Amino acid sequence: MSLLTINWNLDPVIFSIGGTDLRWYSVLLVCSILWGWFFARWVARRDGVSAEVYVPLLFWLLVGFYAGGKLGNRLFYATGSFEGFSSFGAAVGIFLAIWVFSMTSGRRNKLSFLWVMDRFMPCGIIACSLVRIGNFCNSELVGTQTDLPWGVVFGRTGDMLARHPVQLYEAAVFLLMGILLIRLYKKRCNSLPAGFIAGLSIMAVALVRFLLEFVKESKKNIDFGAVSLHTAQMLCIPLFIFGMFIFIYALRHLASVRESQ
């Protein structure tokens, strides 16, 4: 074990009042929701849309996130219960929530599915960064064993193995990715076709998740002879294809516009 190895044993509970726990994860999750609302207000000002238009979107996103995460954990990992949470299920729930919004309140305000996706995918990626820090505070979704000097010993896992702080890897990459995509939105959103930023965002997230799963302890593996992939990696494949279809659609639309000019 390296002398630089970090011993991490943070209590996930900040404090308790009357049997109710306030957890670091919950605080970071609330921060991600607040970040989403402030971002929505900023987007509304840029696009000349009333911020109140996004209130139903926030509601549907919360429903989609929670219900999708719970259902996804049961379906994708065959746990037989609703106790866990799946980020992939949450992603599906969020996509459905945006679709429902675009078909209801969004349609009345001429906000299409891809229009909303372009603006809020970068916001969602930064929110994922906060959630991953929450996972680190909980000492959950830990990485595989490593001899690298920045390995972390998660005391609450019950062993003394130095592991990749893969939660922080994801948090850092998602934060950088979100910042770059927001910059792209600020500089080029009006000149890019609908779906360009959304498709690029989804493909990038799927690729990052697929690669980082190689240094993450797996809940469940799927064997293909000599190759074994995590269930999460298998779920990254349809997610990447979904983003690729949106991205190709955007590029074709851009090409057709240029041809007509």
Secondary structure by P-SEA (a helix, b strand, c coil): cccccccccccccccccccccccaaaaaaaaaaaaaaaaaaaaaaaaccccccaaaaaaaaaaaaaaaaaaaaaaccccccccbbbaaaaaaaaaaaaaaaaacccccccccaaaaaaccaaaaaaaaaaaaaaaaaaccccccccccccbbbcccccccccccaaaaaaaaaaaaaaaaaaaaaaccccccccaaaaaaaaaaaaaaaaaacccccccbbbbcccccccaaaaaaaaaaaaaaaaaaaaaaaaaaaaaac
